Amino acid sequence: MYRNEIKFFINSYQKRNMANKLRTICQRDSFSDADGGYLVSSLYFDDYVQSALYDKLNGFNDRKKFRLRIYNHQADVIKLERKIKKGIVIEKSNVTLSMDEYQSLINRDIYFLKGKDDRVAKDFYLCYQTKRLRPRVVVEYRREAFIFHYGDVRITYDSFLKAGVFKNDLFSNGYLVAAIPNEQIILEVKYSGYFPDVIRNLIQTNNLQWQSSSKFVMCCLVGM
């Protein structure tokens, strides 16, 4: 299913105003800890000419990226994800990996994916072999997420964005570099079907301006 995705740069004051309202009408994400958030770590792949990076920088509407993702530095949920984007609409699919499968992939032994009955696994295997996909950058941030079920809306606040330019393993202790100022927050709103008025009004009331931003690109640029 394709979903709409819009992004904004906001500050802590704007976040506080919006979050106070969202807490009364939304549910928390299931990954949330006692403080209401969680850590997201992703290892992005790109080909030898860095197509994923430059397609975004050049403003191409049709793009595709692959990443490995974990939460709170835990190995209980490891996902290989594919993100296809057409303008402001996105389609995300994933396949869950075991820790052994993750280690095999990191060690460039990907043949197990060929035998999986899953379209993401097979597509990654094909792109890995034909386009020479390799780990490009680790992207890590603290996320606070709200779910509004009418319109299938998901609102996320991502802060403390960091890049691991020379990291190729989500579980290693490699050095991470700040990719945005600590006071800056990335607000993302994803929805399918329709955009509920209560969420639209919340954005308009806070005078938010849509931004074409990518955490992947911002973290790649840290090392350039």
C-alpha positions as CSV (number, residue, x, y, z in Angstrom):
1,M,0.0,0.0,0.0
2,Y,1.3,3.4,-0.9
3,R,1.0,6.2,1.7
4,N,1.5,9.9,1.7
5,E,4.4,11.3,3.6
6,I,5.1,14.9,4.5
7,K,8.0,16.3,6.6
8,F,8.7,19.4,8.5
9,F,11.6,20.8,10.5
10,I,10.4,22.1,13.9
11,N,11.8,23.1,17.3
12,S,11.2,21.8,20.8
13,Y,8.6,24.5,21.5
14,Q,6.5,23.5,18.4
15,K,6.8,19.9,19.3
16,R,5.6,20.4,22.8
17,N,2.6,22.3,21.6
18,M,1.6,19.6,19.1
19,A,2.5,16.6,21.3
20,N,0.3,17.9,24.2
21,K,-2.7,17.7,21.8
22,L,-1.7,14.4,20.2
23,R,-1.5,12.7,23.5
24,T,-5.3,13.2,24.0
25,I,-6.3,11.8,20.6
26,C,-3.6,9.3,19.6
27,Q,-2.1,6.1,20.8
28,R,1.6,5.6,21.4
29,D,3.7,3.4,19.1
30,S,4.2,-0.1,20.5
31,F,8.0,0.3,20.6
32,S,7.7,3.3,23.0
33,D,9.6,3.1,26.3
34,A,8.7,4.6,29.7
35,D,9.7,8.1,28.4
36,G,7.4,7.7,25.3
37,G,10.1,7.2,22.7
38,Y,12.6,4.7,21.3
39,L,15.9,4.5,19.4
40,V,15.9,3.7,15.7
41,S,19.1,2.5,14.0
42,S,19.2,1.8,10.3
43,L,22.0,0.7,8.0
44,Y,21.4,2.0,4.5
45,F,22.7,0.4,1.3
46,D,23.6,2.1,-2.0
47,D,25.3,1.0,-5.2
48,Y,28.8,1.8,-6.4
49,V,27.7,5.1,-8.1
50,Q,25.6,6.1,-5.0
51,S,22.3,6.2,-7.0
52,A,20.1,6.4,-3.9
53,L,21.9,9.5,-2.7
54,Y,22.2,11.3,-6.0
55,D,18.6,10.4,-7.2
56,K,17.4,12.3,-4.1
57,L,19.8,15.2,-4.5
58,N,18.8,15.6,-8.2
59,G,15.1,15.6,-7.3
60,F,14.1,12.4,-9.1
61,N,10.5,11.5,-8.2
62,D,10.9,7.7,-8.4
63,R,13.4,6.2,-6.0
64,K,14.1,3.0,-4.1
65,K,16.3,2.3,-1.1
66,F,17.1,-0.7,1.1
67,R,18.0,-0.7,4.8
68,L,18.5,-2.9,7.8
69,R,16.6,-1.6,10.9
70,I,16.7,-2.4,14.6
71,Y,15.1,-0.7,17.7
72,N,16.8,0.2,21.0
73,H,19.9,-1.6,19.9
74,Q,18.1,-4.9,20.5
75,A,18.3,-8.0,18.3
76,D,14.8,-9.2,18.9
77,V,13.4,-7.3,15.8
78,I,15.7,-7.1,12.8
79,K,14.1,-5.9,9.5
80,L,15.4,-5.8,6.0
81,E,13.2,-3.0,4.5
82,R,12.6,-1.6,1.1
83,K,11.3,1.9,0.6
84,I,9.8,2.9,-2.8
85,K,9.0,6.6,-3.2
86,K,7.0,8.3,-6.0
87,G,6.7,12.0,-5.2
88,I,5.2,12.3,-1.7
89,V,3.7,8.8,-1.7
90,I,5.8,5.9,-0.3
91,E,5.5,2.1,-0.1
92,K,7.4,0.3,2.6
93,S,7.8,-3.5,2.8
94,N,10.0,-5.6,5.0
95,V,11.2,-9.1,5.8
96,T,12.2,-10.1,9.3
97,L,15.7,-11.6,9.7
98,S,17.2,-13.7,12.4
99,M,20.5,-12.7,14.0
100,D,22.3,-15.4,12.1
101,E,20.8,-14.2,8.8
102,Y,21.7,-10.6,9.7
103,Q,25.3,-11.6,10.4
104,S,25.4,-13.5,7.1
105,L,24.2,-10.5,5.2
106,I,26.7,-8.2,6.9
107,N,29.4,-10.7,5.9
108,R,28.2,-10.5,2.3
109,D,26.8,-14.0,2.3
110,I,23.4,-13.2,1.0
111,Y,22.5,-16.4,-0.8
112,F,20.0,-17.4,1.9
113,L,17.8,-14.5,0.6
114,K,17.4,-16.2,-2.7
115,G,15.6,-19.0,-1.1
116,K,13.2,-16.9,0.9
117,D,9.6,-16.7,-0.3
118,D,9.5,-13.0,0.1
119,R,9.5,-10.2,-2.5
120,V,11.7,-7.8,-0.5
121,A,14.3,-10.5,0.0
122,K,14.4,-11.5,-3.6
123,D,14.5,-7.8,-4.8
124,F,17.4,-7.0,-2.5
125,Y,19.2,-10.1,-3.6
126,L,18.8,-9.1,-7.3
127,C,19.9,-5.5,-6.7
128,Y,22.8,-6.6,-4.5
129,Q,24.1,-8.8,-7.3
130,T,23.4,-6.6,-10.3
131,K,24.0,-3.1,-8.8
132,R,26.6,-4.1,-6.3
133,L,24.7,-2.8,-3.2
134,R,26.9,-2.2,-0.2
135,P,26.5,-0.6,3.2
136,R,26.6,3.2,2.9
137,V,25.8,4.8,6.2
138,V,24.2,4.2,9.6
139,V,21.4,6.5,10.5
140,E,20.3,6.7,14.2
141,Y,17.8,8.9,16.0
142,R,15.4,9.1,18.9
143,R,11.8,8.8,17.8
144,E,8.5,9.6,19.5
145,A,5.5,8.3,17.6
146,F,1.7,8.8,17.7
147,I,-0.9,6.8,15.8
148,F,-4.3,8.3,14.8
149,H,-6.4,5.5,13.5
150,Y,-8.8,7.5,11.4
151,G,-7.0,7.8,8.0
152,D,-4.3,5.5,9.3
153,V,-2.1,8.5,10.3
154,R,1.3,8.1,11.9
155,I,3.0,11.2,13.4
156,T,6.7,10.9,14.4
157,Y,9.1,13.3,16.0
158,D,12.8,12.4,15.3
159,S,15.5,14.1,17.2
160,F,19.3,13.7,17.9
161,L,19.9,12.5,14.3
162,K,23.4,10.9,14.1
163,A,25.4,9.4,11.2
164,G,27.8,6.5,11.2
165,V,29.6,7.1,7.9
166,F,32.2,4.3,8.4
167,K,30.0,1.8,10.2
168,N,28.7,-1.3,8.5
169,D,27.2,-3.0,11.5
170,L,24.3,-1.9,13.6
171,F,25.5,-3.7,16.7
172,S,29.1,-2.4,16.7
173,N,30.3,0.5,18.9
174,G,31.5,2.7,16.0
175,Y,31.6,6.5,16.3
176,L,28.5,8.5,15.4
177,V,28.5,12.1,14.4
178,A,25.6,14.6,14.9
179,A,23.9,15.3,11.5
180,I,21.6,18.1,12.7
181,P,21.6,20.6,15.6
182,N,20.3,19.1,18.8
183,E,17.5,21.6,19.0
184,Q,16.2,20.6,15.6
185,I,13.4,18.0,15.3
186,I,12.1,16.3,12.1
187,L,8.3,15.9,12.1
188,E,6.9,13.3,9.7
189,V,3.3,12.7,9.0
190,K,2.3,9.6,7.1
191,Y,-1.3,8.8,6.1
192,S,-3.4,6.8,3.7
193,G,-6.9,7.3,2.5
194,Y,-7.6,10.8,3.6
195,F,-5.8,13.5,5.8
196,P,-8.0,14.1,8.9
197,D,-8.9,17.7,9.6
198,V,-7.8,17.5,13.2
199,I,-4.2,16.7,12.1
200,R,-4.3,19.2,9.3
201,N,-5.5,21.9,11.6
202,L,-2.8,21.1,14.1
203,I,-0.1,21.6,11.4
204,Q,-1.7,24.8,10.1
205,T,-2.1,26.2,13.7
206,N,1.6,25.9,14.3
207,N,2.5,27.5,10.9
208,L,4.6,24.5,9.7
209,Q,6.2,24.6,6.3
210,W,6.6,21.4,4.3
211,Q,10.3,20.4,3.7
212,S,11.8,17.9,1.3
213,S,14.2,16.3,3.7
214,S,15.9,12.9,4.0
215,K,17.7,11.6,7.0
216,F,19.6,9.2,4.8
217,V,20.9,12.1,2.7
218,M,21.7,14.3,5.7
219,C,23.7,11.5,7.2
220,C,25.5,10.7,3.9
221,L,26.6,14.4,3.6
222,V,28.2,14.3,7.0
223,G,31.0,12.2,5.5
224,M,31.4,14.2,2.3
